[in-house]
Amino acid sequence: MSRGSVSADDVRVRTYAAAAGALGAIALWGSEMFFWSAPQEPVNVISVGMTWFVYALCSAAALSLVLVTGIQGWRAMFLGGAVMGWLIEGVVVATAYDAFPFQVVWTPLAWHGLVTGLVVLGLGRPEGRWPAWRRALTWGVVGVAGGLWASWWPLERGGMPGLATTVPYLVGLGLLVPLGHVALDRLVRVPVPSRRVLLVAPVLLLVGWLVRVVLAPSPLYLVLPMVLGLTAWVMRRWGDGPIGLELSGVGVSGGLRAHAWFLLAPVGCALVASLLWWAAPEGLPANIVVALGTVAISLWLFGRLVLGGLRRERVEATAVTPM
């Protein structure tokens, strides 16, 4: 091999790392900016960069599980988003153990899995080519829904900022989403790297979880390996083994022109949220509707996947039973 050549293993590692970075950028907006609607504290390059790194690390761990199980399509986005969410909420921060058991489902599964995984990531990578009017309508609806969700924040945070703050936060950082999708387009497919590479992110996060357990022992911490184990089993039942992840979707041939329609979502969210904060400065209880609705939908989807996995296991067991 010449000095300037690149081995197949190097290509796999670089593709895996690039995919994790792109997924982390998309998740950063979907799980942070879209959730919080306006910054809680001053935003700078260092804070954004550190938060992106955390999301990229948790996305890498979720991607490792997706690649090992071979799950594809919307199931990979939903369950992979949930895995990322449980790692964020159960390792990086400890919010998954608050208000038990509601918080185990609400933020990790209902927001990270459903909203970030299926909406922000999934709607950006639909099967087949969407016409411009459908992309515009889809992201416009997402933006309005995000603005309605944001109407409750004054109840918890008091006075909310105006457009001069929300637009750079939602729209400026929203550029990460189409750029992340363009990066995924260029990858087309993520091959399975070596086991050593696949284990880097999970092992780092495992160490972080163990540190939490040692410093503040609580039986609630056992919830994390339980939900991750169940999710891994579901992904394995719906997957075809380590075959790599197909990054299919409109972006494969649509490029930045197709993904730029996403910016209607942060624009709509900023406009609707600012209008509602002005009209109802004390806030509206939209959080109750959104939380209960997304929890119900995410549990329904997760339950369907669990039951489907059980049926697939029974069918396979029957198929191999000797006569």
N, C-alpha and C positions, 0 to 999 in steps of 0.2 A: 504494500500500500504506500503510495507516495505521501510526502509530507502534507501536501495541500488537500488530499482527499478526505472525505467524511465517511465514516463507517455507518452501517445500517443502524447499529445501536445508538450512535450519536444522533441520528435523525429521529429515532423514536423518542429519545430523551428530550430533544429540543421541541418536538411537536407536542409532547405531553406537557412540558413546561409552558409553552406558548398557549396551549388550550386552557391550562389552569389560570394563567394570567388574564386571558380574555374573559373567561367565566367569572373570575374575581372582579373584573371591572364592571361587568354587567350586574353582578350581584351587589356590588357596592352601591350602585344607584337604586336598584330595586329594593334592597333590604335596609338601606340607610336613608338616602335622600327622599325616596318615595314614602317611606314610613314616617320619617320625622317632619316632612313637609317644609320645614324651615330650620336653619342651624340652631342648635342649642347653645353653642359657643362659637367664638370666631374660628373661621375655617382658613387654613393655610396649606401650602404644598406639603409640609411635613406631616400634618395630621391626616390629610387625604392619602398620602403615600403609605403611611403606617397602617391605616384602616384598609386600604387596598391590599396590602401584603397579607393581613390577617384573613381577608376574604379569599385571596388567592390560595393561601395555605389550606384553608378548610375546603375550598373548591377542589384542590388537588387531592385531598383525602377522599372526597366524594367521587371524583373522577376515577381514582384507583379502584373503588368498589364497583363503579359502572363498568370499567374495563375488565375486571376480573369476572364479573357475572355475565357480561355480554348483553345486558338489557339495552334496549334501543327506544328511540322515539319519545313520545310524551311521557311514557312511564319512567324513562331515564331522567327526564327533566324534572318531573314531580318528585320522585323518590330521591334523586341526587340532590335536589334543592332541600329536601327534608333532612337528609344526612348532613349537608352543610349547615343547616339551621340548628340541628341538635348539637353540632360541634361548636358553633358560635355561641349558642345560649347555654351550653352545658360545660364548656371548657374555657373559652375565652372570657365569658362573663357567666354569672351563676343565676341568671334570671329564669332558667328552665325549672328551677327548684322552688321558685316563689309561687304562692297561691296554688299549691299542688292540689289536684292534678291539671288544672286548667292551663297553666303556663307551659306544661309539657307539650300541649297540642297547639295552643294559640299562636305563639310567635314562630316556633320552628316549623311546624307542619302547615299551619294555615297561612302564614305570611311567607316564610322562606320557601316552602315547598310549592304552595298554590300560587301566590302572587308573584314572587320572584321567579320561581321555576317554570310555571306554566304560562304566566301572563307576560312578564318582561322578557324572559328568554324564549319561551315557547311560541308566542305570537310573532316573534321576530324571525322564527325559523319554521314557517308553516310548510306542510307538504304541498308541492305544486306552486305555481306562480300566482300571486294575488294581483288583481288589477289595482290601479292607483286609488280608485274610489273606495275599495274595501280596506286598504291599508289606512287611508285617511280617516275613514269612519271608525275603524277599530281603535286606532290610537287616540282619536278624539274622545271616544267613549271612555277609554282608560283614563284620560286626563280629567274628564268631568268627575268620574268616580273617585279619583285621587283627591280632587278638590273638596268633594263632599266629605270624604274621610277626614281631611285636614280641619274641617269646621269644628271638631271637638277639642283641638289642642288648647284653646284659651281656658277651658275648664281646668286643665292641669298646669299650664305654663303661664297663665295670665296674658298680658298684652302680647300680640304677635307682630312681627315686622311687616313692612310694606313690600311692594314689588321690587324696590331697589335692592332688597336682600334676598327675596325668594327667587327672583329670576336668575341671578347668577348661581344660586344654590341648586335649583331644580333644572334649569335649562342649560346653564354652563357646564355643570358636572354631568348633565344628561347626555352630553356628547360622548361620554364614555361608552354608552350602550351601542349606538351604531358603529362606533370604531371597534368595539369588542366583537360585534357580529361580522364586520368586514374581516377581522383577523381570523375568526373561525371559518369564514368562507375560503380563505386562502389555504387553510389546513385541509379542508374537505373531509379528511378521515384521520382519527387518532389511533395509531397502532398501539399494541400492548408493549410497553417497555419491560425491562427485566424486573424480577420480583424485588430486587434491592431498591430500585427507583420507586416502585409502587408503594413501598413501605415507609419511605422517608417522612412524608406528611403525616400518615396515621401514627407513626411512632412518636413524632414530636408532640402531637396532640395528646397521645396517651400519657406521655410524661407530664404534660400540663395538667391533665385530669388527676393523675396520681398525686401531684403536688397539692392540689385542692383537697383531695381526700385525706392526706396526711396532716395538712395544716388545720383543717376544720372538719373532722370526721362527722359524717351524717349518713344515715341509711338512704336518704333521698338520692345520693350520688349514684346509687346502684341502678337508678332508673335509666341513666344514660346507656350503659352497656346493654340493658334489656331492650330498649327501643331500637338501638342500632343493630342488635342481633336479629330482632324480628324483621327489620327493614332489609338487612342483608339476605335473610332467607327468602323474603318475597322477591327481591331482585334476582336471586339465583333461580327461583322457580320460573320467572318470566324471561330469563336470559338464555343465551345459547353458548355460554362459556366464553373464554377470553379470545374474542374474534376482532376486537377493536370497535371503536365508536364511529358510526357514520354521521357526519354533520350535514345531513340533507336539509333542504329548505330553499326558500326563494333566494336567499343570499348567495347561493352557489353561483348563480348567473346574474343576480340583480345588482350586487355591489352596493356602493354607498348611496346610489340613487334610490334604491329600494329601501334601505335601512334608514335613510334620513327622514322618512315619514314618521318615525318614532318620536321625533322632537315635538310633534303635536301633543303628545302626552304631557311632558313637563310644562309646555306653554299653557295648555288648558288647565293643568293642575294649579299652576301659579296664579292664573287669572281668577279661576273659580274660588280658590282658597282665599285670596286677598279680598274678593268681593264679599264672601261670607264672613270673614273676620271684621270687615267694615260694617256689614249689616247686622251682625250678631256678635258684638265684641266680647260678650260673656261666654260664647261658645254654644254649640249644639251637641246633643248626646249621640252623634253619629257613630262613635266608637262601639257602642253596644250593638247596633245593627250590623256593622262591618265584622266585628269579632264573632258574633254568633253565626252570621251567615257564612263566613269563610271557614270557621271551625266545622260547621255542619257539612259543607261541601267537601272539605279536605278529609274528614273522617269517612264520609261516604265513599270517596275515591279510594282511600287507603283500605277500607273494609272490602271493597270490591276486589282489589288486588290481592288481599290476603285470602279471600274465599276462592278466587281464581287460582291462586297458587296451590291451595289445598286440593282443588279438583284436578289440577295438572299432576300433582304428586300421586293421587289415587289412580289416575289413568296410567301413568308410567309404571306404578307398582303392579297394576293388573296386567300390563303388557309384558312384564318380565317374569310373571309368576308361571312356573312350569305346569303343564297340564298333568 
